[in-house]
Amino acid sequence: MENQYIQDTEQGLLKTYNRFPVVLDHGEGMYLYDTDGKKYLDFAAGIAVCGLGYGNQEFGNAIKSQVDKLLHTSNLYYNTTCGEAAKELKRISQMDRVFFTNSGTEAVEGALKAARKYAYEKKSGRYEFIAMEDAFHGRSIGAVSVTGHKEYREPFEPMLPGVSFATFNDLDSVKALVNEKTCAIIMETIQGEGGINPATPEFLNGVRKICDENDILLILDEIQCGMGRSGSYFAWQQMGVKPDIMTMAKAIGNGIPVGAFAMTEKVAQHSLKPGDHGTTYGGNPLACMAVKTVIDIFEKEDLIGHVNEIAPYLTEKLEEVVSEFDCAVKVKGKGLIQGLQITKPTGEVTKKALEEGLLIISAGQNVLRVIPPLIVEKEHIDEMIEKLKKALA
């Protein structure tokens, strides 16, 4: 492997990632293989992207068929897959209007624009956003402006004006920031990068109430926790709270770059109009075929039912690690987006896990993120726990 590991700079790549020293070649099911043929159990899923795992034949055949048929037309014309994918996303998300993007970051940008345009149409004079500490929404200027990590924002200041940060799961901290200029509150339903922190039902319902009482829009970011990972298509669906705008990406395309933001009819009627927002590649036939096929497979194979069946076993085995290792503090999260808080440096543990043939990544400062493909079975969890224990020892 050492001879085949190529530095970014040698390839002419801008070095903006601290990559693991492995060159991956192909995948099958729950496993990835490097160029030397070494096998890795994947509990990272491409950062919660590959919900169907690797080598799903139905998905692959659909993508190959679309490649041969049509890749791009631009959004000046309709294409056969865009409307079908939008209709399916609308159905599973319980939202009314969908706009396709190329990524989660772009979905967040669109959501922020839609919220500001809603305020403009209402002539409310509102433009400010309340976001959450420890939130992560992307790396463009708009998205990083509402990301609650100071180290991500500082090098690129000044940021988007009018953004303030509340404490996640602290309703009083949100109330203290609301004013006559607040146009929207944006938050992840389950914080991913920030350390696998689910919003409590009380907090989410409280924020919804604040929004309703003040004509403020609620934007929920489901880019990482969405598409079945929490045990429902979208995590907010378990809490009886509906957003005005939501963002999604990652697993809706199973590796094909695609994102979307969706909104209620109320927002759609009073926000983005023709000319306000656009994209060259968003909603292209290939990406939309990916979305449509992912949803088809989810329903044929009842993947959400599988998540709810297998997730308690994952929690049980992670709790077992906590009981055995002093460095393991607690288990966080829900469904198949879980985290193990540890006192050891996470970089050290993920490196040892890689040596053991386990792909696992960190979240926040002290959490190991456990986000396998949704096809995971008990035997894979047992194998992961065995390798993880060796990495923690």
Backbone hydrogen bonds in HBPLUS format (Angstrom, degrees):
<---DONOR---> <-ACCEPTOR-->    atom                        ^
c    i                          cat <-CA-CA->   ^        H-A-AA   ^      H-
h    n   atom  resd res      DA  || num        DHA   H-A  angle D-A-AA Bond
n    s   type  num  typ     dist DA aas  dist angle  dist       angle   num
A0004-GLN N   A0001-MET O   2.95 MM   3  5.17 132.4  2.18 102.3 116.1     1
A0005-TYR N   A0001-MET O   2.96 MM   4  6.12 122.7  2.30 152.1 167.8     2
A0010-GLU N   A0007-GLN O   3.10 MM   3  5.37 129.6  2.36 103.2 115.9     3
A0011-GLN N   A0008-ASP O   2.97 MM   3  5.28 137.9  2.15 104.7 116.9     4
A0013-LEU N   A0008-ASP O   2.92 MM   5  4.90 151.4  2.00 148.6 140.7     5
A0012-GLY N   A0009-THR O   3.23 MM   3  5.00 155.2  2.30  95.0 102.4     6
A0016-THR N   A0014-LEU O   3.01 MM   2  6.00 111.1  2.50 116.5 100.1     7
A0022-VAL N   A0020-PHE O   2.81 MM   2  5.65 136.6  1.99 108.7  95.1     8
A0035-THR N   A0023-VAL O   3.03 MM  12  6.07 136.8  2.22 165.8 173.7     9
A0025-ASP N   A0033-TYR O   2.73 MM   8  5.78 174.8  1.73 157.8 158.1    10
A0026-HIS N   A0033-TYR O   3.34 MM   7  5.44 158.6  2.39 138.0 143.7    11
A0033-TYR N   A0026-HIS O   2.79 MM   7  5.44 153.0  1.86 172.0 170.4    12
A0028-GLU N   A0031-TYR O   2.82 MM   3  5.33 159.6  1.86 149.9 155.8    13
A0031-TYR N   A0028-GLU O   3.02 MM   3  5.33 165.5  2.04 127.4 130.1    14
A0029-GLY N   A0054-TYR O   2.66 MM  25  4.67 156.1  1.72 140.9 133.5    15
A0054-TYR N   A0029-GLY O   2.94 MM  25  4.67 151.5  2.02 122.0 131.3    16
A0042-ASP N   A0030-MET O   2.98 MM  12  5.82 173.1  1.98 171.4 169.9    17
A0032-LEU N   A0040-TYR O   2.91 MM   8  5.13 158.1  1.96 146.8 153.9    18
A0040-TYR N   A0032-LEU O   2.74 MM   8  5.13 153.9  1.81 162.8 165.5    19
A0034-ASP N   A0038-LYS O   3.02 MM   4  5.46 152.0  2.10 144.8 153.2    20
A0037-GLY N   A0034-ASP O   2.91 MM   3  5.26 162.2  1.94 114.1 119.1    21
A0041-LEU N   A0357-GLY O   2.83 MM 316  6.15 161.9  1.86 154.3 148.6    22
A0359-LEU N   A0041-LEU O   2.89 MM 318  6.12 172.0  1.90 163.4 163.3    23
A0043-PHE N   A0359-LEU O   2.87 MM 316  5.57 153.1  1.94 146.9 155.9    24
A0371-ILE N   A0043-PHE O   3.25 MM 328  5.48 156.5  2.31 141.4 135.5    25
A0047-ILE N   A0044-ALA O   2.91 MM   3  5.33 129.5  2.17 113.8 126.5    26
A0048-ALA N   A0044-ALA O   3.04 MM   4  6.37 159.8  2.09 153.3 157.6    27
A0049-VAL N   A0045-ALA O   2.69 MM   4  5.64 140.3  1.84 149.1 158.1    28
A0050-CYS N   A0045-ALA O   2.90 MM   5  4.91 159.8  1.94 131.0 136.1    29
A0051-GLY N   A0049-VAL O   2.89 MM   2  5.81 134.0  2.11 109.7  95.5    30
A0053-GLY N   A0050-CYS O   3.05 MM   3  5.19 161.3  2.09 109.7 114.1    31
A0374-LEU N   A0051-GLY O   2.85 MM 323  4.92 130.0  2.10 114.9 129.2    32
A0060-GLY N   A0056-ASN O   2.92 MM   4  6.10 168.0  1.94 156.0 160.0    33
A0061-ASN N   A0057-GLN O   2.87 MM   4  5.98 162.7  1.90 152.0 156.3    34
A0062-ALA N   A0058-GLU O   3.10 MM   4  6.25 156.1  2.16 144.2 150.3    35
A0063-ILE N   A0059-PHE O   3.05 MM   4  6.33 160.1  2.09 154.4 159.5    36
A0064-LYS N   A0060-GLY O   2.93 MM   4  6.14 165.2  1.95 152.8 157.0    37
A0065-SER N   A0061-ASN O   2.93 MM   4  6.03 158.0  1.98 145.4 151.6    38
A0066-GLN N   A0062-ALA O   3.05 MM   4  6.26 154.3  2.12 143.5 150.0    39
A0067-VAL N   A0063-ILE O   2.92 MM   4  6.18 152.1  2.00 150.2 158.2    40
A0068-ASP N   A0064-LYS O   3.18 MM   4  6.46 154.1  2.25 146.7 152.1    41
A0069-LYS N   A0065-SER O   3.15 MM   4  6.32 127.9  2.44 133.1 147.1    42
A0069-LYS N   A0066-GLN O   3.01 MM   3  4.82 130.5  2.26  91.8 106.1    43
A0070-LEU N   A0066-GLN O   2.88 MM   4  5.88 160.2  1.92 160.0 161.8    44
A0077-TYR N   A0074-SER O   3.47 MM   3  6.38 170.2  2.48 119.0 120.6    45
A0085-ALA N   A0081-THR O   2.89 MM   4  6.05 163.9  1.91 158.1 162.0    46
A0086-ALA N   A0082-CYS O   2.92 MM   4  6.12 160.9  1.96 151.7 157.5    47
A0087-LYS N   A0083-GLY O   2.93 MM   4  6.04 158.2  1.98 145.6 151.4    48
A0088-GLU N   A0084-GLU O   3.13 MM   4  6.38 155.6  2.19 144.9 150.8    49
A0089-LEU N   A0085-ALA O   2.91 MM   4  6.15 162.3  1.94 152.7 157.8    50
A0090-LYS N   A0086-ALA O   2.82 MM   4  5.93 158.9  1.86 150.2 156.6    51
A0091-ARG N   A0087-LYS O   3.06 MM   4  6.24 151.8  2.14 138.9 146.2    52
A0092-ILE N   A0088-GLU O   3.03 MM   4  6.34 168.8  2.04 156.9 158.0    53
A0093-SER N   A0089-LEU O   2.90 MM   4  5.81 147.0  2.01 146.5 155.5    54
A0094-GLN N   A0090-LYS O   3.00 MM   4  5.72 127.7  2.28 138.0 147.4    55
A0096-ASP N   A0263-MET O   2.97 MM 167  5.91 150.8  2.06 134.4 143.8    56
A0097-ARG N   A0263-MET O   3.01 MM 166  5.35 152.9  2.08 153.4 157.5    57
A0263-MET N   A0097-ARG O   2.91 MM 166  5.35 148.2  2.01 143.4 152.7    58
A0099-PHE N   A0261-PHE O   2.90 MM 162  5.49 152.0  1.98 155.5 164.8    59
A0261-PHE N   A0099-PHE O   3.00 MM 162  5.49 153.0  2.07 150.3 158.0    60
A0101-THR N   A0259-GLY O   2.78 MM 158  4.74 175.7  1.79 123.1 124.4    61
A0259-GLY N   A0101-THR O   3.07 MM 158  4.74 163.6  2.10 113.6 111.5    62
A0107-ALA N   A0103-SER O   3.13 MM   4  6.37 144.2  2.27 134.8 144.9    63
A0107-ALA N   A0104-GLY O   3.03 MM   3  4.89 116.4  2.45  91.1 107.5    64
A0108-VAL N   A0104-GLY O   2.96 MM   4  6.32 151.3  2.04 152.2 159.2    65
A0109-GLU N   A0105-THR O   3.00 MM   4  6.35 157.9  2.04 149.6 155.7    66
A0110-GLY N   A0106-GLU O   2.97 MM   4  6.22 160.1  2.01 148.4 152.9    67
A0111-ALA N   A0107-ALA O   2.96 MM   4  6.19 152.4  2.04 143.9 151.8    68
A0112-LEU N   A0108-VAL O   2.94 MM   4  6.20 158.9  1.99 155.6 160.2    69
A0113-LYS N   A0109-GLU O   3.03 MM   4  6.28 159.6  2.07 149.3 155.0    70
A0114-ALA N   A0110-GLY O   2.85 MM   4  6.05 157.2  1.90 148.0 154.8    71
A0115-ALA N   A0111-ALA O   3.01 MM   4  6.24 155.0  2.08 145.9 151.9    72
A0116-ARG N   A0112-LEU O   3.05 MM   4  6.31 160.5  2.09 148.5 153.5    73
A0117-LYS N   A0113-LYS O   2.83 MM   4  6.02 158.6  1.87 152.5 159.0    74
A0118-TYR N   A0114-ALA O   2.92 MM   4  6.06 148.3  2.02 142.5 151.1    75
A0119-ALA N   A0115-ALA O   3.15 MM   4  6.45 157.1  2.21 144.6 149.6    76
A0120-TYR N   A0116-ARG O   2.94 MM   4  6.22 150.8  2.02 144.2 153.0    77
A0121-GLU N   A0117-LYS O   2.82 MM   4  6.04 162.6  1.85 153.8 157.2    78
A0122-LYS N   A0118-TYR O   3.02 MM   4  6.19 146.8  2.13 142.6 151.8    79
A0124-SER N   A0119-ALA O   3.14 MM   5  5.53 168.1  2.16 158.4 159.6    80
A0123-LYS N   A0120-TYR O   2.98 MM   3  4.95 150.3  2.07  99.6 109.1    81
A0127-TYR N   A0181-LYS O   2.95 MM  54  5.87 145.6  2.07 147.5 150.0    82
A0128-GLU N   A0181-LYS O   2.88 MM  53  5.62 161.2  1.92 152.2 151.2    83
A0183-CYS N   A0128-GLU O   2.75 MM  55  5.50 170.2  1.76 147.9 150.6    84
A0129-PHE N   A0162-GLY O   2.78 MM  33  6.18 152.2  1.86 152.0 160.7    85
A0164-SER N   A0129-PHE O   3.04 MM  35  6.51 157.3  2.09 158.1 164.7    86
A0130-ILE N   A0184-ALA O   3.03 MM  54  6.51 155.0  2.10 149.7 157.7    87
A0186-ILE N   A0130-ILE O   2.91 MM  56  6.30 156.6  1.96 159.1 166.9    88
A0131-ALA N   A0164-SER O   2.87 MM  33  6.18 168.9  1.88 166.7 169.2    89
A0166-ALA N   A0131-ALA O   2.84 MM  35  6.23 164.3  1.86 157.3 155.5    90
A0135-ALA N   A0132-MET O   3.17 MM   3  5.40 150.0  2.27 128.2 126.9    91
A0133-GLU N   A0166-ALA O   2.84 MM  33  6.03 158.1  1.89 177.4 174.9    92
A0134-ASP N   A0148-GLY O   2.92 MM  14  4.56 157.8  1.97 124.4 118.5    93
A0148-GLY N   A0135-ALA O   2.88 MM  13  4.59 126.6  2.17 105.5 121.7    94
A0144-VAL N   A0140-SER O   2.75 MM   4  5.74 164.4  1.77 159.6 164.2    95
A0145-SER N   A0141-ILE O   3.00 MM   4  5.96 133.8  2.22 135.1 146.6    96
A0145-SER N   A0142-GLY O   3.18 MM   3  5.11 128.3  2.46  92.2 106.1    97
A0146-VAL N   A0143-ALA O   3.27 MM   3  5.57 142.5  2.42 101.4 110.4    98
A0147-THR N   A0144-VAL O   3.16 MM   3  4.76 162.5  2.19  97.8 101.8    99
A0152-TYR N   A0149-HIS O   3.00 MM   3  5.56 144.3  2.13 115.2 124.8   100
A0153-ARG N   A0150-LYS O   3.07 MM   3  5.21 128.1  2.36  98.3 112.0   101
A0154-GLU N   A0150-LYS O   2.94 MM   4  5.99 171.5  1.95 167.7 168.1   102
A0156-PHE N   A0153-ARG O   2.98 MM   3  5.69 155.8  2.03 127.1 134.7   103
A0157-GLU N   A0154-GLU O   3.39 MM   3  5.48 175.5  2.39 114.0 113.5   104
A0170-ASP N   A0167-THR O   3.04 MM   3  5.42 141.6  2.19 141.9 136.6   105
A0173-SER N   A0170-ASP O   3.11 MM   3  5.55 129.2  2.37 106.2 118.4   106
A0174-VAL N   A0171-LEU O   3.05 MM   3  5.17 129.2  2.32  99.3 112.8   107
A0175-LYS N   A0171-LEU O   2.99 MM   4  6.34 165.6  2.02 157.7 160.9   108
A0176-ALA N   A0172-ASP O   3.01 MM   4  6.16 148.7  2.11 144.3 152.1   109
A0177-LEU N   A0174-VAL O   2.97 MM   3  5.41 148.3  2.07 111.3 120.6   110
A0182-THR N   A0179-ASN O   3.13 MM   3  5.56 168.3  2.14 117.2 120.9   111
A0217-LEU N   A0183-CYS O   3.05 MM  34  6.31 174.3  2.05 141.4 139.6   112
A0185-ILE N   A0217-LEU O   2.88 MM  32  6.35 153.0  1.96 165.1 174.0   113
A0219-ILE N   A0185-ILE O   2.86 MM  34  6.04 176.2  1.86 160.1 161.4   114
A0187-MET N   A0219-ILE O   3.07 MM  32  6.50 152.3  2.15 159.1 166.5   115
A0221-ASP N   A0187-MET O   2.84 MM  34  5.91 162.4  1.87 141.2 145.9   116
A0199-ALA N   A0189-THR O   2.88 MM  10  5.57 161.6  1.92 163.3 158.6   117
A0191-GLN N   A0197-ASN O   2.81 MM   6  4.85 154.0  1.88 141.8 133.3   118
A0197-ASN N   A0191-GLN O   3.01 MM   6  4.85 140.4  2.17 123.0 135.0   119
A0195-GLY N   A0192-GLY O   3.05 MM   3  5.75 170.0  2.06 122.8 125.1   120
A0196-ILE N   A0192-GLY O   3.31 MM   4  4.73 147.6  2.42 119.0 127.6   121
A0364-GLY N   A0193-GLU O   2.65 MM 171  5.61 114.3  2.08 153.9 153.7   122
A0204-LEU N   A0200-THR O   2.96 MM   4  6.23 172.0  1.96 165.8 166.7   123
A0205-ASN N   A0201-PRO O   2.90 MM   4  5.93 163.9  1.92 147.7 152.8   124
A0206-GLY N   A0202-GLU O   2.91 MM   4  5.94 147.5  2.02 136.9 146.6   125
A0207-VAL N   A0203-PHE O   2.87 MM   4  6.16 155.3  1.93 154.2 160.1   126
A0208-ARG N   A0204-LEU O   2.99 MM   4  6.21 157.9  2.04 146.7 152.9   127
A0209-LYS N   A0205-ASN O   3.01 MM   4  6.23 151.6  2.09 142.8 150.1   128
A0210-ILE N   A0206-GLY O   3.03 MM   4  6.33 155.1  2.10 145.4 151.7   129
A0211-CYS N   A0207-VAL O   2.98 MM   4  6.25 160.6  2.01 151.8 156.6   130
A0212-ASP N   A0208-ARG O   2.93 MM   4  6.18 161.0  1.97 150.2 155.3   131
A0213-GLU N   A0209-LYS O   2.99 MM   4  6.15 155.3  2.05 149.5 155.6   132
A0214-ASN N   A0210-ILE O   3.18 MM   4  6.26 128.5  2.46 140.3 152.4   133
A0214-ASN N   A0211-CYS O   3.24 MM   3  5.31 141.3  2.39  98.5 109.1   134
A0216-ILE N   A0211-CYS O   2.99 MM   5  4.37 166.5  2.01 131.9 134.7   135
A0244-ASP N   A0218-LEU O   2.88 MM  26  5.29 152.4  1.96 141.8 151.1   136
A0245-ILE N   A0218-LEU O   3.19 MM  27  6.44 161.2  2.23 151.9 151.0   137
A0220-LEU N   A0245-ILE O   2.99 MM  25  6.52 153.5  2.06 153.8 157.0   138
A0247-THR N   A0220-LEU O   3.02 MM  27  6.53 149.9  2.12 149.4 155.2   139
A0222-GLU N   A0247-THR O   2.90 MM  25  5.64 155.4  1.96 141.7 147.9   140
A0226-GLY N   A0222-GLU O   2.96 MM   4  4.60 132.6  2.19 118.8 123.7   141
A0227-MET N   A0233-TYR O   2.66 MM   6  4.66 111.7  2.13 161.2 170.5   142
A0228-GLY N   A0233-TYR O   2.99 MM   5  4.14 156.0  2.05 105.7 112.2   143
A0231-GLY N   A0228-GLY O   3.09 MM   3  5.36 148.4  2.20 108.8 118.3   144
A0336-LEU N   A0229-ARG O   2.75 MM 107  5.21 167.8  1.77 173.0 172.1   145
A0237-GLN N   A0234-PHE O   2.92 MM   3  5.69 153.0  2.00 123.2 131.0   146
A0238-GLN N   A0235-ALA O   3.18 MM   3  5.87 168.3  2.19 119.2 122.8   147
A0239-MET N   A0236-TRP O   3.01 MM   3  5.33 164.1  2.04 114.2 119.3   148
A0264-THR N   A0244-ASP O   3.06 MM  20  5.58 143.9  2.19 152.8 154.2   149
A0246-MET N   A0262-ALA O   2.90 MM  16  5.41 156.1  1.96 148.5 154.1   150
A0262-ALA N   A0246-MET O   2.89 MM  16  5.41 158.4  1.94 153.3 160.6   151
A0248-MET N   A0260-ALA O   2.90 MM  12  5.37 151.9  1.98 166.5 166.9   152
A0260-ALA N   A0248-MET O   2.85 MM  12  5.37 151.5  1.93 153.1 147.9   153
A0252-ILE N   A0249-ALA O   3.07 MM   3  5.63 177.7  2.07 132.9 133.6   154
A0253-GLY N   A0250-LYS O   3.18 MM   3  6.19 170.7  2.18 129.3 131.9   155
A0256-ILE N   A0253-GLY O   3.09 MM   3  4.97 173.9  2.09 114.7 114.8   156
A0268-ALA N   A0264-THR O   2.96 MM   4  6.23 166.5  1.97 153.2 157.6   157
A0269-GLN N   A0265-GLU O   2.88 MM   4  5.99 155.8  1.94 154.5 158.3   158
A0270-HIS N   A0267-VAL O   3.04 MM   3  5.31 146.5  2.16 106.0 116.2   159
A0276-ASP N   A0273-LYS O   2.88 MM   3  5.53 165.4  1.90 149.1 151.5   160
A0284-ASN N   A0281-TYR O   3.05 MM   3  5.54 129.2  2.32 150.2 144.6   161
A0288-CYS N   A0284-ASN O   3.03 MM   4  6.17 167.3  2.05 163.9 168.0   162
A0289-MET N   A0285-PRO O   2.94 MM   4  5.99 145.3  2.06 139.2 148.1   163
A0290-ALA N   A0286-LEU O   3.07 MM   4  6.37 151.0  2.15 145.8 153.6   164
A0291-VAL N   A0287-ALA O   3.05 MM   4  6.44 157.4  2.10 149.1 154.2   165
A0292-LYS N   A0288-CYS O   2.95 MM   4  6.10 173.7  1.95 151.2 153.1   166
A0293-THR N   A0289-MET O   2.92 MM   4  5.98 161.0  1.96 147.4 152.8   167
A0294-VAL N   A0290-ALA O   2.89 MM   4  6.03 159.6  1.93 151.8 157.6   168
A0295-ILE N   A0291-VAL O   3.11 MM   4  6.36 167.2  2.13 156.0 158.3   169
A0296-ASP N   A0292-LYS O   3.04 MM   4  6.29 156.2  2.10 143.4 150.5   170
A0297-ILE N   A0293-THR O   2.92 MM   4  6.15 163.2  1.95 155.0 158.4   171
A0298-PHE N   A0294-VAL O   2.88 MM   4  6.11 161.3  1.92 153.8 159.5   172
A0299-GLU N   A0295-ILE O   3.11 MM   4  6.31 159.4  2.15 149.4 153.5   173
A0300-LYS N   A0296-ASP O   2.94 MM   4  6.18 160.3  1.98 151.7 157.8   174
A0301-GLU N   A0297-ILE O   2.95 MM   4  5.90 165.2  1.97 153.5 156.8   175
A0302-ASP N   A0298-PHE O   2.90 MM   4  5.57 105.2  2.48 130.8 146.2   176
A0303-LEU N   A0298-PHE O   3.05 MM   5  5.09 156.0  2.11 138.4 145.8   177
A0306-HIS N   A0302-ASP O   3.01 MM   4  6.37 150.1  2.10 145.2 154.5   178
A0307-VAL N   A0303-LEU O   2.86 MM   4  6.15 154.0  1.93 146.7 152.9   179
A0308-ASN N   A0304-ILE O   3.12 MM   4  6.40 163.7  2.15 150.8 153.7   180
A0309-GLU N   A0305-GLY O   3.01 MM   4  6.21 137.3  2.19 139.2 151.3   181
A0309-GLU N   A0306-HIS O   3.09 MM   3  4.96 124.0  2.42  92.1 107.1   182
A0310-ILE N   A0306-HIS O   2.86 MM   4  6.03 159.4  1.91 158.8 162.9   183
A0311-ALA N   A0307-VAL O   2.90 MM   4  5.68 156.0  1.95 151.8 157.2   184
A0313-TYR N   A0310-ILE O   3.05 MM   3  5.53 129.6  2.31 111.3 124.1   185
A0314-LEU N   A0310-ILE O   3.27 MM   4  6.69 152.7  2.35 149.5 157.5   186
A0314-LEU N   A0311-ALA O   3.05 MM   3  5.08 115.2  2.48  98.6 114.2   187
A0315-THR N   A0311-ALA O   2.98 MM   4  6.32 163.9  2.00 160.2 164.2   188
A0316-GLU N   A0312-PRO O   2.92 MM   4  6.07 159.4  1.96 143.1 149.0   189
A0317-LYS N   A0313-TYR O   2.98 MM   4  6.21 159.2  2.02 150.5 155.0   190
A0318-LEU N   A0314-LEU O   2.95 MM   4  6.17 154.5  2.02 151.8 159.1   191
A0319-GLU N   A0315-THR O   2.87 MM   4  6.07 155.2  1.93 151.6 158.7   192
A0320-GLU N   A0316-GLU O   3.04 MM   4  6.29 138.9  2.22 136.3 147.5   193
A0321-VAL N   A0317-LYS O   3.23 MM   4  6.59 142.4  2.38 136.6 145.0   194
A0321-VAL N   A0318-LEU O   3.04 MM   3  5.07 121.2  2.40  94.4 108.8   195
A0322-VAL N   A0318-LEU O   3.11 MM   4  6.54 152.8  2.19 145.9 152.9   196
A0323-SER N   A0319-GLU O   3.01 MM   4  6.32 152.2  2.09 146.8 153.9   197
A0324-GLU N   A0320-GLU O   3.13 MM   4  6.34 131.4  2.38 137.9 150.3   198
A0324-GLU N   A0321-VAL O   3.11 MM   3  5.13 133.7  2.34  96.5 109.3   199
A0325-PHE N   A0321-VAL O   2.94 MM   4  5.96 148.6  2.04 158.1 164.2   200
A0328-ALA N   A0325-PHE O   3.17 MM   3  5.42 156.0  2.23 105.7 113.0   201
A0343-THR N   A0327-CYS O   2.79 MM  16  5.02 141.8  1.93 138.8 150.1   202
A0329-VAL N   A0341-GLN O   2.71 MM  12  5.34 161.0  1.75 151.3 156.6   203
A0341-GLN N   A0330-LYS O   2.88 MM  11  5.36 159.6  1.92 167.2 168.6   204
A0332-LYS N   A0339-GLY O   2.80 MM   7  4.92 159.4  1.84 146.5 149.9   205
A0339-GLY N   A0332-LYS O   2.84 MM   7  4.92 153.1  1.92 133.5 135.6   206
A0334-LYS N   A0337-ILE O   3.13 MM   3  5.68 144.5  2.27 140.3 138.1   207
A0337-ILE N   A0334-LYS O   3.01 MM   3  5.68 162.6  2.04 142.4 148.1   208
A0338-GLN N   A0370-VAL O   3.15 MM  32  5.06 175.1  2.15 144.3 143.1   209
A0370-VAL N   A0338-GLN O   2.67 MM  32  5.06 168.5  1.69 160.5 157.4   210
A0340-LEU N   A0368-LEU O   2.87 MM  28  5.03 152.5  1.95 139.1 148.3   211
A0368-LEU N   A0340-LEU O   2.90 MM  28  5.03 166.2  1.92 134.0 136.8   212
A0342-ILE N   A0366-ASN O   2.87 MM  24  5.65 162.4  1.90 158.2 164.0   213
A0348-GLU N   A0345-PRO O   3.17 MM   3  5.44 124.5  2.50 102.4 115.1   214
A0349-VAL N   A0345-PRO O   3.29 MM   4  6.66 155.7  2.35 149.0 155.4   215
A0350-THR N   A0346-THR O   2.87 MM   4  6.10 169.0  1.88 160.1 162.4   216
A0351-LYS N   A0347-GLY O   3.09 MM   4  6.10 148.5  2.20 138.2 146.4   217
A0352-LYS N   A0348-GLU O   3.14 MM   4  6.37 157.6  2.19 142.7 148.2   218
A0353-ALA N   A0349-VAL O   2.84 MM   4  6.06 154.7  1.91 150.5 158.5   219
A0354-LEU N   A0350-THR O   3.02 MM   4  6.17 149.7  2.11 137.9 145.0   220
A0355-GLU N   A0351-LYS O   3.20 MM   4  6.56 152.5  2.28 143.2 149.8   221
A0356-GLU N   A0352-LYS O   3.07 MM   4  6.40 136.9  2.26 139.6 151.6   222
A0356-GLU N   A0353-ALA O   2.98 MM   3  4.95 124.9  2.30  93.3 108.5   223
A0358-LEU N   A0353-ALA O   2.82 MM   5  5.05 154.2  1.89 137.8 139.9   224
A0357-GLY N   A0354-LEU O   2.97 MM   3  5.02 156.1  2.03 103.0 110.5   225
A0369-ARG N   A0361-ILE O   2.66 MM   8  5.50 158.6  1.70 152.0 159.1   226
A0363-ALA N   A0367-VAL O   2.76 MM   4  5.16 144.0  1.89 148.9 150.1   227
A0376-VAL N   A0373-PRO O   3.20 MM   3  5.94 154.4  2.27 126.0 126.7   228
A0380-HIS N   A0377-GLU O   3.01 MM   3  5.38 129.5  2.28 106.0 119.1   229
A0381-ILE N   A0377-GLU O   3.14 MM   4  6.55 153.7  2.22 150.3 158.2   230
A0382-ASP N   A0378-LYS O   2.87 MM   4  6.18 159.7  1.91 155.9 161.3   231
A0383-GLU N   A0379-GLU O   3.04 MM   4  6.17 155.6  2.10 137.1 143.6   232
A0384-MET N   A0380-HIS O   2.84 MM   4  6.06 157.4  1.89 147.6 154.1   233
A0385-ILE N   A0381-ILE O   2.91 MM   4  6.13 162.9  1.94 153.1 156.9   234
A0386-GLU N   A0382-ASP O   3.05 MM   4  6.27 158.1  2.10 147.7 153.4   235
A0387-LYS N   A0383-GLU O   3.09 MM   4  6.35 162.4  2.13 150.5 154.6   236
A0388-LEU N   A0384-MET O   2.77 MM   4  5.92 156.6  1.82 153.3 161.1   237
A0389-LYS N   A0385-ILE O   2.92 MM   4  6.02 158.7  1.97 148.5 153.0   238
A0390-LYS N   A0386-GLU O   3.38 MM   4  6.62 151.3  2.47 138.4 145.1   239
A0391-ALA N   A0387-LYS O   3.06 MM   4  6.38 148.1  2.16 143.0 152.2   240
A0391-ALA N   A0388-LEU O   3.05 MM   3  4.96 115.1  2.49  91.5 107.7   241
A0392-LEU N   A0388-LEU O   2.90 MM   4  6.18 138.6  2.07 147.4 159.0   242
A0393-ALA N   A0389-LYS O   3.02 MM   4  6.06 130.0  2.28 139.6 151.6   243
